[in-house]
């Protein structure tokens, strides 16, 4: 069984306050992009759990991959047998694009179908939230306002299909924990939802990502990407999530030529 776990971008991101549990309350609009990994899962013929990867290299121990962790969480709830997993990575890690979370949710969905578990969305969401705050978004994979830790989702009527998106991830690996340690929480009087429902041409003035300020100081390469997007005529540009990837939204008929040696560059649709 094969699925294509898609990435996402953040349209604005407010870090509102630190919670007693150590997490932060945030507000952001999550929007899916067509950049996707490929995940294949089949029942193991030799009764052994196995995991293989190809595509973009991911640092660290494969045993810690979110697909493996998702398998074990499902296995705790249901008597499922071992599987063979092959993950082909197209979405770079450490960019704020949500690839790992999307992979994990696709794993849950595949196991649900492969073993006939009949889990509903609410059951799958319980498992997904254990894996990451943004995982719940990928169950529906539709534009949504994310609040709380990112798991409280409200559908958003937003259609950006008439635009081109370009994503650039520099060699900098985004570290979510360090990014949250650097940011200063601040409550807002208005909502990101109100901003994104205004014409897109108004976004550069009003729509902000709280992680950008410190990230631009620590990593000038990230700011350089955003500056080049703006110079080339992006309607809107921003870092996604806690970084380090930056995206620019352009008219669909415009295809600017970018030059960022050593960076991951992707042109696609929203």
PATOR-154694 format. One record per atom (N, C-alpha, C): residue in three letters; x, y, z. Coordinates in steps of 0.2 Angstrom, whole numbers, plus 5000, padded with zeros to 4 digits. Each point is the difference from the previous one (the first is absolute). Example, Ala and Ser with C-alpha at 12.3 -4.5 7.8 and 13.67 -1.06 7.14 Angstrom:
BEGIN
ALA506649725039 ALA499650065000 ALA500450065000 SER499850054996 SER500450065001 SER499650055003 
! end
This chain:
BEGIN
UNK500449945000 UNK499650065000 UNK500450065000 UNK499950054996 UNK500450064999 UNK499650065001 UNK500350055004 UNK499750075001 UNK500550054998 UNK499850064999 UNK500550054998 UNK499950065006 UNK500450005005 UNK499950055006 UNK500250074997 UNK499550045000 UNK500250074998 UNK500350045006 UNK500450064998 UNK500250045004 UNK499550065002 UNK500250055004 UNK499650065001 UNK500450065001 UNK499750064999 UNK500350065002 UNK499650035005 UNK500350055004 UNK499650045005 UNK499950074997 UNK499450025000 UNK499850074998 UNK499950045007 UNK500650035002 UNK500050035006 UNK500149955006 UNK500350035005 UNK500149955006 UNK500150055006 UNK499549995005 UNK500150045006 UNK500149955006 UNK500550025004 UNK500249965006 UNK499750045005 UNK499449985003 UNK499650045005 UNK500350005007 UNK500149945003 UNK500249995007 UNK500349935001 UNK500450005005 UNK500349935002 UNK499549975005 UNK499849944999 UNK499549965004 UNK500449975006 UNK499649985005 UNK500349975006 UNK500349934998 UNK499849974995 UNK500249934998 UNK500750014996 UNK500250064999 UNK500750014996 UNK499950024993 UNK499449984997 UNK499950024993 UNK499850075000 UNK499850034994 UNK499850064999 UNK499350004996 UNK499650055002 UNK499450014996 UNK500250054994 UNK499749974994 UNK500250044994 UNK499450014996 UNK500050044995 UNK499550014995 UNK500350014993 UNK499849964995 UNK500350004994 UNK499449974995 UNK500150024994 UNK499649964994 UNK500449954997 UNK499949945000 UNK500349954996 UNK499749994993 UNK500549994995 UNK499750004993 UNK500449944997 UNK499749954997 UNK500449954997 UNK500350024993 UNK500649974999 UNK500350014993 UNK500149934997 UNK500150004993 UNK500049944997 UNK500749965000 UNK500550035003 UNK500649975001 UNK499949945005 UNK500249944998 UNK499849945004 UNK500549955000 UNK500049965006 UNK500449945000 UNK499649944997 UNK500449945000 UNK499649944998 UNK500149955005 UNK499549975003 UNK500049955005 UNK499649944998 UNK500449945000 UNK499749944998 UNK500149955006 UNK499449975001 UNK500049955006 UNK499749944998 UNK500349945001 UNK499749934998 UNK500149965006 UNK499549955000 UNK500149955006 UNK500649964999 UNK500449995005 UNK500749975000 UNK499949924998 UNK500449984996 UNK499949934998 UNK500549955005 UNK500550035003 UNK500449975004 UNK499950015007 UNK499450035002 UNK499850015007 UNK500450055004 UNK500450044996 UNK500450055003 UNK499950074998 UNK500050055005 UNK499950074998 UNK500650034997 UNK499950034994 UNK500650034997 UNK499950074997 UNK500550045000 UNK499950074998 UNK500650024995 UNK499850024994 UNK500650024996 UNK499850074997 UNK500550044999 UNK499950074997 UNK500450014994 UNK499850054996 UNK500350024994 UNK499950084999 UNK500350034995 UNK499850074999 UNK500550045004 UNK499750065003 UNK500450045004 UNK500249975006 UNK500650005002 UNK500349975006 UNK499850035006 UNK499849965005 UNK499850035007 UNK500549985005 UNK500250055004 UNK500549985005 UNK499749975006 UNK500449965004 UNK499749975006 UNK499949924999 UNK499749975005 UNK499949935000 UNK499349994997 UNK500049964994 UNK499449984997 UNK499449975005 UNK500249975005 UNK499649975005 UNK499650065004 UNK500250064999 UNK499650065003 UNK499650034995 UNK500049984994 UNK499550034995 UNK499349995002 UNK499650064999 UNK499350005002 UNK499649954997 UNK500249974994 UNK499649944998 UNK500049945004 UNK500649995003 UNK500149945004 UNK499750025007 UNK500050065002 UNK499750015006 UNK499250005000 UNK499850024994 UNK499249994998 UNK499849935000 UNK500449964997 UNK499949925000 UNK499949985007 UNK500550015004 UNK500049985007 UNK499450025004 UNK499850064999 UNK499450035004 UNK499449964997 UNK499949994994 UNK499449964998 UNK500049935002 UNK500649975000 UNK500149935002 UNK499849995008 UNK500150065004 UNK499849995007 UNK499350005001 UNK499650034995 UNK499350005000 UNK499649944996 UNK500449974995 UNK499749954996 UNK500549954999 UNK499749944999 UNK500549944999 UNK500250004993 UNK500450044997 UNK500250004994 UNK500749964999 UNK500149974994 UNK500649974999 UNK500650054997 UNK500649974999 UNK500550044998 UNK499950024993 UNK500450054998 UNK499950034993 UNK500750024997 UNK500050004994 UNK500650034996 UNK499850074998 UNK500550055002 UNK499950074999 UNK500550034995 UNK499850034995 UNK500550044996 UNK499850074999 UNK500450045003 UNK499850074999 UNK500550044996 UNK499850034994 UNK500450044996 UNK499950075001 UNK500550045003 UNK500050075002 UNK500150054994 UNK499550044999 UNK500050064996 UNK500050065004 UNK499750005006 UNK499950065004 UNK500650005004 UNK500450065000 UNK500650005005 UNK499850015007 UNK500449975004 UNK499950005007 UNK500350075003 UNK499850025006 UNK500250065003 UNK499950064996 UNK499450004997 UNK499850064996 UNK499450035002 UNK499649975005 UNK499350025001 UNK499549994996 UNK500149954995 UNK499549984995 UNK499649945002 UNK500149975006 UNK499549955003 UNK500149934997 UNK500549994996 UNK500149934997 UNK500049945004 UNK500350015006 UNK500049945004 UNK499449995004 UNK499650055001 UNK499349995003 UNK499649974995 UNK500050034994 UNK499649974995 UNK500149934998 UNK500749985000 UNK500149934999 UNK499749965006 UNK500050025006 UNK499849965006 UNK499249994999 UNK499750054998 UNK499250004999 UNK499949954994 UNK500350014995 UNK499949954994 UNK500149935003 UNK500549995004 UNK500249935003 UNK499349985004 UNK499850045004 UNK499449985004 UNK499449984995 UNK499950044995 UNK499449994995 UNK500149934996 UNK500749994998 UNK500149944997 UNK499949945004 UNK500250005006 UNK499949955005 UNK499349995001 UNK499650055000 UNK499350005002 UNK499649964994 UNK500350014994 UNK499749974994 UNK500249934999 UNK500749995001 UNK500349944998 UNK499849945005 UNK499850025006 UNK499849955005 UNK499350005002 UNK499650054996 UNK499350005001 UNK499850025007 UNK500450055003 UNK499950025007 UNK499350045001 UNK499850034995 UNK499450045001 UNK500050065005 UNK500650035000 UNK500150065005 UNK499750064996 UNK499650045004 UNK499750064997 UNK500550055001 UNK499850064998 UNK500550065000 UNK500250025007 UNK499549995005 UNK500250025007 UNK500549955003 UNK499949944998 UNK500549955003 UNK500750014997 UNK500050014994 UNK500750014996 UNK500350075003 UNK499650055001 UNK500250065003 UNK500349995007 UNK499849965004 UNK500249995007 UNK500849974999 UNK500149954995 UNK500649984999 UNK500550054997 UNK499750044995 UNK500450054997 UNK500350055004 UNK499650025005 UNK500250065005 UNK500649975004 UNK500049945002 UNK500649975003 UNK500650014997 UNK500050004993 UNK500650014996 UNK500250074999 UNK499650055000 UNK500250064998 UNK499450055000 UNK500150065002 UNK499550055001 UNK499650024993 UNK500449994995 UNK499750024993 UNK499849944996 UNK500049945003 UNK499849944997 UNK499350004998 UNK499650025005 UNK499250004999 UNK499850034993 UNK500450054998 UNK499850044994 UNK500049954994 UNK500549955000 UNK500049964994 UNK499549954999 UNK499649995005 UNK499449955000 UNK499550034994 UNK499950065000 UNK499550034995 UNK500450034995 UNK500650035001 UNK500550034995 UNK499650064996 UNK499650045004 UNK499750054997 UNK500150075004 UNK500050064996 UNK500250065004 UNK499650005007 UNK500450025005 UNK499750005006 UNK500350055005 UNK499650035004 UNK500350045006 UNK500249965005 UNK500750005002 UNK500249955006 UNK500150055006 UNK499849975005 UNK500050045007 UNK500349955005 UNK500050025006 UNK500349965005 UNK500749984999 UNK500249945000 UNK500749984998 UNK500049994993 UNK499550014996 UNK499949994993 UNK499549944999 UNK499849975005 UNK499549944999 UNK499350025000 UNK499850065002 UNK499350034999 UNK499950034993 UNK499649974996 UNK500050024993 UNK499350024999 UNK499950064996 UNK499450024997 UNK500150014993 UNK499649974996 UNK500050014992 UNK500050074998 UNK500450014995 UNK500050074997 UNK499950004993 UNK499550044998 UNK499850014993 UNK500550044996 UNK500549974998 UNK500650044996 UNK500249964994 UNK500050034995 UNK500249964993 UNK500650044997 UNK500649985000 UNK500650034997 UNK500249964993 UNK499549974997 UNK500249964994 UNK500350044994 UNK499850065000 UNK500250044995 UNK500750035000 UNK500449985005 UNK500650035002 UNK500649944999 UNK500650024999 UNK500649965000 UNK500350015007 UNK500349945003 UNK500450015006 UNK500749974998 UNK500450045003 UNK500749974999 UNK500350005008 UNK500349945001 UNK500349995007 UNK500749994999 UNK500450035004 UNK500750005001 UNK500249985007 UNK500449945000 UNK500249995007 UNK500850005000 UNK500350045003 UNK500750015000 UNK500349945004 UNK500750005001 UNK500349955003 UNK499950005008 UNK499750055002 UNK499950015007 UNK499449955002 UNK500249965006 UNK499549955002 UNK499650035006 UNK499350014999 UNK499650035005 UNK499949965006 UNK500150035006 UNK499949965006 UNK499450035004 UNK499549965000 UNK499450035003 UNK500050025007 UNK500449965004 UNK500050015007 UNK500450075001 UNK500650004997 UNK500450065000 UNK499650074998 UNK499649994995 UNK499650064997 UNK499550025006 UNK499749955003 UNK499550025005 UNK500450035006 UNK500649985001 UNK500450035006 UNK500250074999 UNK500150024993 UNK500250074998 UNK499450055000 UNK499449974998 UNK499450054999 UNK499750025006 UNK499850075000 UNK499750035005 UNK499250004999 UNK499649965004 UNK499349994999 UNK499750075001 UNK499550014996 UNK499650075000 UNK499349994998 UNK499550015004 UNK499350004998 UNK499850054995 UNK499549994996 UNK499850054995 UNK499350015001 UNK499850064997 UNK499350035001 UNK499649974994 UNK500449994994 UNK499649974994 UNK500249934999 UNK499749974995 UNK500149934998 UNK500350004993 UNK500449954999 UNK500349984994 UNK499549984995 UNK499449975002 UNK499549984996 UNK499750064996 UNK499950065004 UNK499750064997 UNK500550034994 UNK500749995002 UNK500550034995 UNK499949954993 UNK500149945001 UNK500049964994 UNK499450004996 UNK499450025003 UNK499450014996 UNK499950074996 UNK500650045001 UNK500050064996 UNK500449984994 UNK500050054995 UNK500349994994 UNK500849985001 UNK500249964996 UNK500749975001 UNK500550065000 UNK499950054996 UNK500450064999 UNK500150045006 UNK499649995005 UNK500050035007 UNK500449965005 UNK500249944998 UNK500349965005 UNK500750025002 UNK500550034995 UNK500650025002 UNK500050055006 UNK499550045001 UNK500050055005 UNK499849975007 UNK499549954999 UNK499749985007 UNK500249935002 UNK500249964995 UNK500149935002 UNK500749985002 UNK500149985006 UNK500749995002 UNK500149935003 UNK500649985000 UNK500249945004 UNK500550025005 UNK499849995007 UNK500450025005 UNK500749975001 UNK500149954996 UNK500749965000 UNK500550044996 UNK499750044995 UNK500550034995 UNK500550055003 UNK499850045005 UNK500450055003 UNK500749975002 UNK500049955005 UNK500649975003 UNK500349964994 UNK499649974996 UNK500449954995 UNK500450044995 UNK499750064998 UNK500450044995 UNK500650035003 UNK500050015007 UNK500650025003 UNK500649955001 UNK499749945002 UNK500549945001 UNK500249974993 UNK499650014995 UNK500149964993 UNK499950054995 UNK500450054998 UNK499950054995 UNK499849974993 UNK500249934999 UNK499849974994 UNK499349994999 UNK499649995005 UNK499350005000 UNK499750064998 UNK500250065003 UNK499850064998 UNK500150024993 UNK500649984998 UNK500250014993 UNK499549974995 UNK499849945001 UNK499549974996 UNK499450045000 UNK499750025006 UNK499450045000 UNK500150074996 UNK500650035001 UNK500150064996 UNK500049994993 UNK500349944997 UNK500049994993 UNK499349994998 UNK499649965003 UNK499349994998 UNK499750074999 UNK500050045005 UNK499750075000 UNK500350044994 UNK500650004999 UNK500350034994 UNK499849984993 UNK499849935000 UNK499849974994 UNK499350014999 UNK499650035004 UNK499350024999 UNK499549955004 UNK500249965005 UNK499649965004 UNK499450045002 UNK499449985000 UNK499450035003 UNK500050005007 UNK500349945003 UNK500149995007 UNK500649955001 UNK500450015005 UNK500549955001 UNK500150005008 UNK500249945002 UNK500049995007 UNK500449935002 UNK500350005006 UNK500349945002 UNK499449965002 UNK500049934999 UNK499549965002 UNK500249965007 UNK499550005004 UNK500149975007 UNK500550035004 UNK500549965003 UNK500550035004 UNK500750004995 UNK499949994994 UNK500550004995 UNK500349934999 UNK500550004995 UNK500450064997 UNK499750014993 UNK499549974998 UNK499850014993 UNK499650064999 UNK500150044994 UNK499650064999 UNK499649994993 UNK499450025000 UNK499650004994 UNK499850064997 UNK499950014994 UNK499850064996 UNK499449984996 UNK499550045001 UNK499449994996 UNK500050054994 UNK499949974994 UNK500150044994 UNK499449994995 UNK499850054995 UNK499549984995 UNK500249944997 UNK499549964998 UNK500249934997 UNK500350014993 UNK499950064997 UNK500450014993 UNK500750025001 UNK500250015006 UNK500750035001 UNK500449955002 UNK500649994997 UNK500549945003 UNK500750035001 UNK500150035005 UNK500750045001 UNK500549945001 UNK500650024998 UNK500649965000 UNK500450015006 UNK500049955005 UNK500450015006 UNK500749975000 UNK500450035004 UNK500749975000 UNK500249995008 UNK499949955003 UNK500249995007 UNK500549935000 UNK500650014998 UNK500449945001 UNK500049965006 UNK499949945000 UNK500049965006 UNK499350005004 UNK499550034997 UNK499350005002 UNK499649954997 UNK499549985003 UNK499449964997 UNK499550054997 UNK499949994994 UNK499550054997 UNK499449964996 UNK499450025002 UNK499449974997 UNK499550054997 UNK499849994994 UNK499550044997 UNK499349955000 UNK499550035002 UNK499449965000 UNK499450045000 UNK499449975002 UNK499350035000 UNK499849995007 UNK499550055001 UNK499750005007 UNK499349974999 
! end
